[in-house]
Structure formats: C-alpha cells, structure tokens
C-alpha cells in the first residue's frame, strides 16, 4: 500500500553498484529503512538524486509500506525543506549531525511518534534560520526536549528549595545525592530554564559561554546514558565540543 509521509534522513549506505539503503525517521511509521534503486548511476536522470538522502535531509515521500518487511521501497521523493545554511555552514552542519547521531543512539524502537518528528523537523529548520546564539544553544535544548519525548522528562524546577538536579532520578531536589550524577547552582538553574523554554526564539536571549555549554552538554550526555540502555559513545559530540563558541 502506498502512503504519503514526511521523513528525515538518519543514515544512508551504498547498496550494490547503483543503489542505496537509507534509514529515515518518518512522520507516519517512525524509523524505516528503504531501498532506493539507481540513484548512484551516472545517467542524466539519476544525477544528483543521491543528494536527497544525506543525513538531516527533510523529504516529502510516497512509500510502499508492508509491516511484515524490514526493508521498504520509496516510490517518489522530493524536498520538503531546502536548507540555506545547514549543509554549507561548518558549525550548523556539526549541530545537525549531532542531532542526527543523537537520534541514532536514542531511538531503539520503530514506532511512530508524530510529536517527536515535529520536534526534530522544527529543530533542524530553526537551526537553518536562527542566529549564532540560537545555534550554540540548540544542542542543549534539543537534548533535553528529546529526553522528554522519550519518556524521561525532567521533573520539577530549580528553586531555593530544590537547587540540585539529580540526573540519575531526573528530578530537582533539595539534597545532594550520594552518587556523582548531579548538577547544582548555575548549571542546575540554566538547565531548568532550558527545559522550560517553549519557543526556539527564546534561545537567542540565553547568553551562555563556551565552558558552560560544554559542561552542560557533557552532563546531558550522561543523563541520556543513564536512561537509555546501550547508549554508546557519540562521535559528533567531541566535534561539537570543539567548535561551539
């Protein structure tokens, strides 16, 4: 049966001499893998088609879907959104690759989650449009909100009564926990602020220096690894730590 769905490309590998297998997070079906035939041919009709399937591409697709099969087929595809900066700006591209790799490490089941799809889509679009401050803060915002969509949203908020964020329990608390996985002071307050933001534009007003971003991003990686089994090590994380201003 043929369905129309949006999709965000997560990974693409070569298949045979002329084709690819692409893993896509779709609006309708969650994570799906598709065979796309002939896009690596050197003919006029195939020239440039492989570019549609680079990681972070946002596509409109018509797909064949059979729940009994692990590999599906794409009938038609076109850009749902054309990037102006993400594919050409080094910093924005590094943030986009962080978002995509974070999804690769976090999404363990194929089930659809439209709200998560919209979060990913909006994040990538805002990355393309936003200023440098938004770009620098976006990995922090996305990591926290991804956690919320995956079912372990931070509970509570920073206050004088709850000045410590217990990363293992995912809750703001009064007492410093016995384990080492916690944030306090400015780091806990900033995390509370980030978790409470509802609009991407608010990130443009959040002034964080390089060291704070690096420490927070490291803490959020720890938070995810405590809640996602076999989370693993992210290659893009080290790159992002180096280039974030």
C-alpha positions in Angstrom: 0.0 0.0 0.0 1.3 3.5 -0.9 1.4 6.2 1.8 2.5 9.9 1.7 4.7 10.8 4.6 7.4 13.2 5.5 10.8 11.8 6.5 14.1 12.9 8.0 17.2 11.0 6.8 19.3 9.5 9.5 21.7 7.3 7.7 22.5 6.2 4.1 24.8 3.4 2.9 25.6 2.1 -0.6 23.8 -0.9 -1.8 25.1 -2.8 -4.9 26.6 -0.8 -7.7 23.9 1.9 -8.2 21.5 1.9 -5.2 21.4 2.9 -1.6 19.7 1.8 1.7 18.5 4.8 3.7 17.3 4.9 7.2 14.6 7.5 7.7 12.6 8.8 10.7 9.1 9.1 9.2 6.1 11.0 10.4 3.8 8.0 9.9 5.9 5.0 10.7 8.8 6.0 12.9 12.2 4.6 11.8 12.1 2.8 8.5 14.7 1.5 6.1 14.2 1.9 2.3 16.0 0.6 -0.8 16.3 3.4 -3.4 17.4 2.0 -6.7 19.5 3.6 -9.3 20.3 6.9 -7.6 24.1 6.4 -7.9 24.0 5.9 -11.6 25.9 8.4 -13.7 23.0 8.9 -16.1 21.2 12.3 -16.6 18.0 11.0 -14.9 19.9 9.9 -11.8 22.4 12.8 -11.5 22.2 14.4 -8.1 19.5 12.1 -6.7 21.8 10.6 -4.1 22.0 14.1 -2.5 18.4 13.8 -1.4 19.5 11.1 1.1 22.3 12.9 3.0 21.7 12.8 6.8 19.4 15.6 8.0 17.6 15.9 4.7 13.8 16.6 5.2 11.8 14.9 2.4 8.2 14.5 1.2 7.9 10.9 0.2 5.4 8.4 -1.3 6.4 5.0 0.1 5.3 1.4 -0.1 4.8 0.1 3.4 4.5 -3.5 4.5 4.7 -4.2 8.2 5.9 -7.7 7.6 9.1 -6.4 5.8 12.2 -4.8 7.3 13.1 -3.1 4.0 10.6 -0.9 2.3 10.6 1.0 -1.0 10.2 4.7 -1.9 8.0 5.4 -4.9 8.6 9.2 -5.1 10.5 11.8 -3.2 11.2 15.5 -3.2 12.5 18.2 -0.8 10.1 19.1 1.9 12.5 21.8 3.0 15.6 23.2 1.3 18.3 24.3 3.7 20.0 27.6 3.1 22.8 27.2 5.7 22.9 23.8 7.4 24.6 21.9 4.6 27.2 24.7 4.0 28.0 26.3 7.4 30.5 24.3 9.4 29.0 25.0 12.8 25.4 24.5 11.8 26.3 21.3 10.0 28.0 20.0 13.1 24.9 20.7 15.2 22.7 18.9 12.6 25.0 15.9 12.6 24.8 15.9 16.5 21.0 15.9 16.3 21.0 13.0 13.8 23.5 10.9 15.7 21.7 11.5 18.9 18.6 10.1 17.3 20.6 7.1 16.0 21.7 6.3 19.6 18.4 7.1 21.3 15.7 5.6 19.1 15.5 1.9 19.8 12.0 1.1 18.5 10.4 1.8 15.1 7.1 3.1 16.4 5.8 6.4 15.1 5.8 9.4 17.4 4.5 12.4 15.5 5.4 14.9 18.3 9.0 13.7 18.2 9.0 14.0 14.4 7.8 17.6 14.7 10.4 18.4 17.3 13.2 17.1 15.0 11.8 18.9 12.0 11.4 22.2 13.8 14.8 21.9 15.4 16.6 21.5 12.0 14.6 24.3 10.4 15.3 26.7 13.3 19.0 25.7 13.1 18.9 26.8 9.4 17.2 30.1 10.2 18.5 31.1 13.7 21.4 33.3 14.7 24.7 32.2 16.2 23.5 32.2 19.8 20.5 30.0 18.9 22.8 27.7 17.0 25.1 27.3 20.1 22.3 26.7 22.5 20.3 24.4 20.2 22.1 21.1 21.1 21.3 21.7 24.8 17.6 22.5 24.1 17.2 19.6 21.7 18.8 17.0 24.0 16.6 17.9 27.0 13.4 18.0 24.9 14.3 14.7 23.2 14.5 13.2 26.6 11.0 14.5 27.4 9.6 12.9 24.2 11.3 9.6 25.0 9.6 9.5 28.4 12.1 10.8 30.9 11.3 14.5 31.1 12.9 16.3 34.0 10.6 16.7 37.0 10.3 19.9 38.9 12.3 23.1 38.5 15.2 24.9 40.1 14.4 26.9 43.2 15.8 27.8 46.6 14.1 24.7 48.0 15.2 22.4 45.1 18.7 23.7 44.0 20.1 20.3 42.9 19.3 18.4 39.7 19.6 14.6 40.3 20.5 13.3 36.8 20.0 9.7 37.7 16.5 10.3 39.0 15.7 13.1 36.6 14.4 15.4 39.3 15.2 18.7 41.0 15.7 18.1 44.7 16.8 19.7 48.0 19.5 17.2 48.9 22.8 16.4 47.1 22.6 12.7 46.1 25.1 10.1 47.1 26.1 9.4 43.5 28.1 11.8 41.3 25.5 12.4 38.6 24.0 15.7 39.5 24.1 19.5 38.7 23.8 22.3 41.2 24.0 26.1 41.3 24.1 27.9 38.0 24.3 24.7 36.0 21.1 23.4 37.5 19.3 26.7 37.2 20.3 27.0 33.5 19.1 23.5 32.8 15.7 24.4 34.5 15.5 27.4 32.2 16.3 25.4 29.1 13.8 22.7 29.9 11.1 25.3 30.4 11.5 27.1 27.1 8.6 26.7 24.7 9.9 28.8 21.8 13.1 28.5 19.8 13.5 32.3 19.6 14.0 32.4 23.4 17.3 30.6 22.9 18.6 33.8 21.2 18.4 35.6 24.5 20.1 32.9 26.6 23.7 34.0 27.0 26.0 31.0 27.8 29.7 30.9 27.4 31.7 28.1 25.8 32.6 26.4 29.0 29.1 26.3 30.3 27.8 24.9 27.0 30.5 22.2 27.1 29.8 21.2 30.7 26.1 21.2 30.2 26.3 19.1 27.0 28.5 16.6 28.8 26.0 16.4 31.7 23.1 15.9 29.3 25.0 13.1 27.6 25.4 11.5 31.0 21.7 12.0 31.6 20.8 10.2 28.4 23.2 7.3 29.0 21.7 6.8 32.5 18.2 6.3 30.9 18.9 4.7 27.5 20.4 1.2 27.5 23.4 0.7 25.2 23.5 4.5 24.5 27.1 4.2 23.4 29.7 6.9 22.5 28.8 9.7 20.1 31.5 10.8 17.6 29.8 14.1 16.8 29.8 15.0 20.5 33.6 15.5 20.6 33.4 17.6 17.4 30.6 19.8 18.7 32.6 20.4 22.0 35.5 21.7 19.9 33.6 24.1 17.6 30.9 25.6 19.9 31.7 29.1 20.7 
